[in-house]
Amino acid sequence: MEISCNSLTDENLVLPELATIARKVLDAGRITPEEGILLYSRGATAWLGALANHVRERLNGNYAYYNRNIHIEPTNICVYNCTFCSYNQHQSGSSWELTPDDMLKTIDAADDNITEVHIVGGVHPDHDLHYYGDLIRKIKQHRPGLHIKAFTAIELDYMIRQAGMTLYEGLAALKEYGLDSLPGGGAEIFDETVREIICGTKSSGKMWLEIHRAAHLLGIPSNATILYGHVETFAHRVGHLERLRLLQDETHGFNAFIPLKFKNKNNSLSWVKEVPVVEDLRNYSISRIYLDNFPHIKAYWPMIGKQVAALSLAFGVDDLDGTINDSTRIYSMAGAEDRSPVMASSDIEELILEAGRIPAERDSLYNILHI
């Protein structure tokens, strides 16, 4: 969709400062942190969506991506007790721990056409890098062509320390075992004041960034996330985006950015009211505008629901994750509307077509497999 500069930069319709930002973005320029905060505080939702859509279509045309994947969550036993979390055994009152054989059976039962397995879970006190490395090796022996995207930086920090290795040694060992890429979880909010409130005992924001930097330098690509809608301010969100943008300038190792919405059921922050859908869409838009060096913005549909995910395709989003397989409980335990997170590829394609986009099945590195 071609957007006229006049429709976004007319100072009779928007504040002069916003018009200046729009001109910069339309010229593929970079906005400042101060301008990012102004977008959050003063930008009208429809205007933000139109500007983000311009960036989205410049980078990815009319395509909306998805992949055929499954999620495996090895355990919800966790050494940490984050106040926002509805998932770990301290909050939920029950725990599980899958064995490697259990996880291989899950892969066996999955569609033969899946291209990726996504593995994240709690930080188990007794499992080090070699325990998970052996799991990766078994999966590769079982399904050699399967892309393994596994372990948040929080899990990696703990398992590598347990193995007595440096970050580079540990990540290099996992790559040798067969790890292909990292998910983006555990980033939450990098600001340490906010982090102290929501996840004060676990790895710092600085450590998260160091782990992803080390992974990128070793040739392991990754994603990035933000957890928004709790006790943070707009300035905290922009500070988070700025640190990601700077790291991407340095390494070019991030594939996608995934905004993750705080859900307030069954956790210690249940007193915080969840932000409305309009704020979700604004956050997608500003993320797309600000992260000019990230190729993709993903809406994680099990978190926000299928219809809002489809709507997000008009607000800067170009990727809807994948088919999954009804095995992720992280958001269902926190009160997500979709209690059965599974979609067939045909269902995802229909959702994308109804949103006026072109479905593009991809692999984990965004190579198009089917249109």
VEXDREN-2710 file (C-alpha; in Angstrom, 1 decimal):
% VEXDREN-2710
k/r/px/py/pz
1/MET/0.0/0.0/0.0
2/GLU/1.5/3.3/-1.1
3/ILE/1.3/6.0/1.6
4/SER/1.4/9.7/0.7
5/CYS/3.8/11.7/2.8
6/ASN/1.1/14.3/3.1
7/SER/-1.2/11.9/4.9
8/LEU/1.3/11.4/7.7
9/THR/3.2/14.7/7.8
10/ASP/0.4/17.3/7.5
11/GLU/1.0/19.6/10.5
12/ASN/-2.7/20.5/10.5
13/LEU/-3.5/16.9/11.4
14/VAL/-0.6/16.0/13.7
15/LEU/1.7/17.8/16.0
16/PRO/4.7/19.5/14.3
17/GLU/7.1/17.2/16.2
18/LEU/5.2/14.1/15.1
19/ALA/5.2/15.4/11.5
20/THR/9.0/15.7/11.7
21/ILE/9.3/12.1/13.0
22/ALA/7.0/10.9/10.1
23/ARG/9.2/12.6/7.5
24/LYS/12.3/11.0/9.0
25/VAL/10.7/7.5/9.0
26/LEU/9.3/7.9/5.5
27/ASP/12.8/8.7/4.4
28/ALA/14.1/5.5/6.1
29/GLY/15.8/7.6/8.8
30/ARG/16.4/6.7/12.5
31/ILE/14.4/8.2/15.3
32/THR/15.8/9.1/18.6
33/PRO/14.9/7.8/22.1
34/GLU/13.2/11.2/22.8
35/GLU/11.1/10.8/19.6
36/GLY/10.2/7.2/20.6
37/ILE/8.8/8.5/23.9
38/LEU/6.8/11.1/22.0
39/LEU/5.3/8.4/19.8
40/TYR/4.1/6.6/22.9
41/SER/2.7/9.6/24.6
42/ARG/1.3/11.7/21.8
43/GLY/0.9/9.5/18.6
44/ALA/-2.6/8.7/17.6
45/THR/-3.2/5.0/17.1
46/ALA/-4.3/5.0/13.5
47/TRP/-1.4/7.4/12.6
48/LEU/1.1/5.1/14.3
49/GLY/-0.4/2.1/12.5
50/ALA/-0.1/3.8/9.1
51/LEU/3.5/4.8/9.7
52/ALA/4.4/1.3/11.0
53/ASN/2.7/-0.2/8.0
54/HIS/4.9/1.9/5.7
55/VAL/8.0/0.5/7.4
56/ARG/6.6/-3.1/7.4
57/GLU/5.8/-3.0/3.7
58/ARG/9.1/-1.4/2.8
59/LEU/10.9/-4.3/4.5
60/ASN/8.6/-7.2/3.8
61/GLY/6.1/-6.2/1.2
62/ASN/2.7/-7.7/1.7
63/TYR/3.9/-11.0/3.0
64/ALA/2.9/-12.4/6.4
65/TYR/5.1/-15.2/7.6
66/TYR/4.5/-18.3/9.7
67/ASN/6.3/-21.6/10.2
68/ARG/5.4/-25.2/11.1
69/ASN/6.7/-25.7/14.6
70/ILE/6.1/-27.3/17.9
71/HIS/6.9/-26.0/21.4
72/ILE/8.3/-28.2/24.2
73/GLU/8.5/-27.0/27.8
74/PRO/10.8/-29.4/29.7
75/THR/9.8/-28.2/33.2
76/ASN/8.2/-25.5/35.2
77/ILE/10.5/-26.2/38.2
78/CYS/12.5/-23.0/38.5
79/VAL/15.2/-21.6/40.8
80/TYR/13.7/-18.2/40.3
81/ASN/10.4/-16.7/41.6
82/CYS/9.5/-13.8/39.3
83/THR/6.5/-11.8/40.4
84/PHE/5.1/-11.6/36.9
85/CYS/5.3/-15.4/36.3
86/SER/2.2/-17.6/36.4
87/TYR/4.2/-20.6/35.3
88/ASN/6.7/-21.8/37.8
89/GLN/5.9/-24.3/40.6
90/HIS/5.9/-21.6/43.3
91/GLN/3.0/-19.8/41.7
92/SER/1.0/-22.6/40.1
93/GLY/1.1/-25.1/43.0
94/SER/2.0/-28.0/40.7
95/SER/5.1/-28.9/38.7
96/TRP/6.1/-31.1/35.9
97/GLU/9.4/-32.4/34.5
98/LEU/9.6/-34.1/31.1
99/THR/12.3/-36.7/30.5
100/PRO/14.3/-36.6/27.3
101/ASP/12.3/-39.6/26.2
102/ASP/9.1/-37.7/26.8
103/MET/10.3/-34.9/24.6
104/LEU/11.4/-37.2/21.8
105/LYS/7.9/-38.8/21.9
106/THR/6.4/-35.3/21.5
107/ILE/8.5/-34.8/18.4
108/ASP/7.6/-38.3/17.1
109/ALA/3.9/-37.5/17.5
110/ALA/4.3/-34.1/15.6
111/ASP/3.5/-33.5/12.0
112/ASP/6.2/-34.8/9.7
113/ASN/6.2/-31.4/8.0
114/ILE/7.4/-29.4/11.0
115/THR/10.6/-27.5/10.5
116/GLU/11.3/-26.2/14.0
117/VAL/11.2/-27.3/17.7
118/HIS/11.1/-24.4/20.2
119/ILE/12.3/-25.5/23.7
120/VAL/12.1/-23.2/26.7
121/GLY/11.0/-23.8/30.3
122/GLY/11.9/-23.1/33.9
123/VAL/15.5/-23.0/35.2
124/HIS/15.8/-26.4/36.8
125/PRO/18.3/-26.5/39.7
126/ASP/19.8/-29.9/38.8
127/HIS/20.3/-29.6/35.0
128/ASP/23.5/-28.2/33.4
129/LEU/24.5/-27.5/29.9
130/HIS/25.5/-31.1/29.2
131/TYR/22.1/-32.4/30.2
132/TYR/20.4/-30.2/27.6
133/GLY/23.2/-30.7/25.1
134/ASP/22.5/-34.4/25.2
135/LEU/18.9/-33.7/24.6
136/ILE/19.7/-31.6/21.5
137/ARG/22.0/-34.3/20.2
138/LYS/19.3/-36.9/20.6
139/ILE/16.8/-34.7/18.8
140/LYS/19.2/-34.2/15.9
141/GLN/19.8/-37.9/15.7
142/HIS/16.1/-38.4/15.7
143/ARG/15.2/-35.7/13.2
144/PRO/18.4/-34.4/11.5
145/GLY/16.6/-31.7/9.5
146/LEU/14.8/-30.1/12.4
147/HIS/15.9/-26.6/13.4
148/ILE/16.4/-26.4/17.2
149/LYS/15.6/-23.0/18.7
150/ALA/16.1/-23.4/22.4
151/PHE/16.7/-21.9/25.8
152/THR/16.3/-18.3/27.0
153/ALA/19.3/-16.3/28.1
154/ILE/18.1/-16.9/31.6
155/GLU/18.3/-20.7/31.2
156/LEU/21.6/-20.4/29.4
157/ASP/23.2/-18.3/32.1
158/TYR/22.4/-20.8/34.7
159/MET/23.2/-24.0/32.8
160/ILE/26.5/-22.6/31.5
161/ARG/27.6/-21.5/35.0
162/GLN/26.6/-25.0/36.4
163/ALA/28.9/-26.5/33.8
164/GLY/31.8/-24.3/34.9
165/MET/32.1/-22.6/31.5
166/THR/32.4/-19.1/30.1
167/LEU/29.6/-17.8/28.0
168/TYR/31.6/-18.4/24.8
169/GLU/32.6/-21.9/25.8
170/GLY/29.1/-22.8/26.8
171/LEU/27.4/-21.5/23.7
172/ALA/30.1/-23.0/21.5
173/ALA/29.5/-26.4/23.1
174/LEU/25.8/-26.1/22.6
175/LYS/26.3/-25.2/19.0
176/GLU/28.5/-28.3/18.7
177/TYR/25.7/-30.4/20.2
178/GLY/23.3/-29.1/17.5
179/LEU/21.7/-25.8/18.8
180/ASP/20.7/-23.7/15.8
181/SER/19.3/-20.5/17.3
182/LEU/18.1/-18.8/20.5
183/PRO/14.5/-17.6/21.3
184/GLY/14.1/-14.1/22.7
185/GLY/12.6/-14.9/26.1
186/GLY/13.9/-13.6/29.4
187/ALA/14.5/-10.1/28.3
188/GLU/11.5/-8.7/30.1
189/ILE/12.6/-5.0/30.7
190/PHE/16.3/-4.2/30.8
191/ASP/16.0/-1.3/33.2
192/GLU/17.3/-2.7/36.5
193/THR/14.9/-0.7/38.7
194/VAL/11.9/-2.3/37.0
195/ARG/13.7/-5.6/36.8
196/GLU/14.2/-5.6/40.6
197/ILE/10.4/-5.4/41.0
198/ILE/9.4/-8.1/38.4
199/CYS/12.3/-10.5/38.4
200/GLY/15.0/-9.3/40.8
201/THR/16.7/-12.6/41.5
202/LYS/17.4/-13.7/37.9
203/SER/20.0/-12.7/35.3
204/SER/20.4/-9.0/34.7
205/GLY/19.4/-7.2/31.5
206/LYS/23.1/-6.7/30.9
207/MET/23.7/-10.4/31.0
208/TRP/20.8/-11.1/28.6
209/LEU/22.5/-8.8/26.1
210/GLU/25.9/-10.3/26.7
211/ILE/24.6/-13.8/26.0
212/HIS/22.9/-12.8/22.8
213/ARG/26.0/-10.8/21.7
214/ALA/28.2/-13.9/22.3
215/ALA/25.7/-16.1/20.4
216/HIS/25.7/-13.8/17.4
217/LEU/29.5/-13.7/17.3
218/LEU/29.5/-17.5/17.3
219/GLY/27.1/-17.5/14.3
220/ILE/24.0/-18.4/16.4
221/PRO/21.1/-16.1/15.4
222/SER/18.4/-15.2/17.9
223/ASN/15.2/-13.3/18.6
224/ALA/14.4/-10.6/21.1
225/THR/11.4/-9.8/23.3
226/ILE/10.0/-7.2/25.7
227/LEU/7.5/-7.9/28.5
228/TYR/5.2/-4.8/28.5
229/GLY/2.1/-3.6/30.3
230/HIS/3.1/-4.1/34.0
231/VAL/5.0/-1.5/36.1
232/GLU/7.2/0.0/33.4
233/THR/6.9/3.5/31.8
234/PHE/7.1/4.5/28.1
235/ALA/10.7/5.6/28.8
236/HIS/11.5/2.1/30.1
237/ARG/10.1/0.6/26.9
238/VAL/12.1/2.9/24.7
239/GLY/15.3/2.3/26.7
240/HIS/14.8/-1.4/26.1
241/LEU/14.3/-0.9/22.4
242/GLU/17.4/1.4/22.2
243/ARG/19.6/-1.3/23.8
244/LEU/18.4/-3.9/21.3
245/ARG/18.8/-1.6/18.4
246/LEU/22.4/-0.8/19.4
247/LEU/23.3/-4.5/19.7
248/GLN/21.7/-5.2/16.3
249/ASP/23.9/-2.5/14.8
250/GLU/26.9/-4.3/16.3
251/THR/26.1/-7.9/15.5
252/HIS/23.2/-8.1/13.0
253/GLY/22.2/-11.3/14.7
254/PHE/18.6/-10.8/15.5
255/ASN/15.9/-12.2/13.3
256/ALA/12.7/-10.9/14.9
257/PHE/11.4/-8.9/17.8
258/ILE/8.4/-10.2/19.7
259/PRO/6.5/-7.9/22.1
260/LEU/5.0/-10.0/24.9
261/LYS/2.0/-8.8/26.8
262/PHE/1.9/-9.1/30.6
263/LYS/-1.0/-11.3/31.7
264/ASN/-2.2/-10.9/35.3
265/LYS/-3.8/-14.2/36.3
266/ASN/-2.2/-16.4/38.9
267/ASN/0.8/-14.3/39.7
268/SER/2.1/-11.8/42.3
269/LEU/1.4/-8.8/40.0
270/SER/-2.3/-9.7/39.7
271/TRP/-3.2/-6.2/41.0
272/VAL/-1.8/-4.7/37.8
273/LYS/-4.6/-4.1/35.2
274/GLU/-3.8/-5.6/31.8
275/VAL/-3.4/-3.0/29.0
276/PRO/-6.1/-2.9/26.4
277/VAL/-5.9/-4.2/22.8
278/VAL/-5.3/-0.7/21.6
279/GLU/-2.1/-0.5/23.6
280/ASP/-1.0/-3.8/22.1
281/LEU/-1.4/-2.4/18.6
282/ARG/0.4/0.9/19.5
283/ASN/3.2/-1.1/21.0
284/TYR/3.6/-3.2/17.8
285/SER/3.6/-0.1/15.7
286/ILE/6.2/1.8/17.7
287/SER/8.4/-1.3/17.9
288/ARG/8.3/-1.5/14.1
289/ILE/9.1/2.2/13.7
290/TYR/11.9/2.2/16.3
291/LEU/13.7/-1.0/15.5
292/ASP/14.7/0.0/12.0
293/ASN/17.4/-2.6/11.8
294/PHE/15.2/-5.6/12.8
295/PRO/13.9/-7.4/9.8
296/HIS/10.8/-8.8/11.4
297/ILE/8.2/-8.0/14.1
298/LYS/6.3/-11.0/15.4
299/ALA/2.9/-11.2/17.1
300/TYR/2.8/-14.3/19.3
301/TRP/-0.8/-15.4/18.7
302/PRO/-1.2/-17.7/21.7
303/MET/-0.6/-14.6/23.9
304/ILE/-2.9/-12.1/22.2
305/GLY/-5.4/-14.4/20.5
306/LYS/-5.9/-15.2/16.8
307/GLN/-8.1/-12.2/15.9
308/VAL/-5.8/-9.6/17.5
309/ALA/-2.8/-11.2/15.9
310/ALA/-4.6/-10.9/12.5
311/LEU/-5.3/-7.2/13.3
312/SER/-1.7/-6.6/14.2
313/LEU/-0.7/-7.3/10.5
314/ALA/-2.0/-3.7/9.9
315/PHE/0.2/-2.3/12.7
316/GLY/3.7/-3.2/11.7
317/VAL/3.7/-7.0/12.3
318/ASP/4.7/-9.3/9.5
319/ASP/5.0/-12.7/11.4
320/LEU/2.5/-14.8/13.4
321/ASP/4.9/-17.5/14.7
322/GLY/3.7/-20.9/13.8
323/THR/1.4/-23.9/14.1
324/ILE/2.7/-24.8/17.6
325/ASN/0.9/-28.0/19.0
326/ASP/-1.1/-27.2/22.1
327/SER/1.9/-27.9/24.3
328/THR/2.7/-24.4/25.5
329/ARG/1.3/-23.5/28.9
330/ILE/3.2/-20.3/29.7
331/TYR/0.4/-18.0/28.6
332/SER/-2.6/-20.2/29.2
333/MET/-1.6/-20.4/32.9
334/ALA/-1.5/-16.6/33.0
335/GLY/-5.0/-16.2/31.7
336/ALA/-4.6/-16.1/27.9
337/GLU/-8.0/-16.4/26.1
338/ASP/-6.8/-19.2/23.8
339/ARG/-6.6/-22.2/26.0
340/SER/-5.7/-24.5/23.2
341/PRO/-2.8/-23.0/21.3
342/VAL/-2.7/-24.9/18.1
343/MET/-3.5/-23.9/14.5
344/ALA/-3.1/-25.9/11.3
345/SER/-1.1/-24.2/8.6
346/SER/-4.4/-23.8/6.6
347/ASP/-5.9/-22.0/9.5
348/ILE/-3.0/-19.6/9.7
349/GLU/-3.1/-19.0/6.0
350/GLU/-6.8/-18.2/6.2
351/LEU/-6.3/-15.8/9.0
352/ILE/-3.6/-14.0/7.0
353/LEU/-5.7/-13.9/3.8
354/GLU/-8.6/-12.4/5.7
355/ALA/-6.3/-9.7/6.9
356/GLY/-5.4/-8.8/3.3
357/ARG/-1.9/-10.2/3.4
358/ILE/-0.1/-12.9/1.5
359/PRO/0.7/-16.1/3.6
360/ALA/4.4/-17.1/3.3
361/GLU/5.5/-20.3/5.0
362/ARG/9.1/-19.8/6.2
363/ASP/11.9/-21.7/7.9
364/SER/13.4/-20.5/11.1
365/LEU/15.7/-18.1/9.3
366/TYR/12.9/-16.6/7.2
367/ASN/13.7/-18.3/4.0
368/ILE/10.4/-18.7/2.2
369/LEU/9.4/-22.3/1.7
370/HIS/5.9/-21.8/0.2
371/ILE/3.7/-19.0/-0.9
END
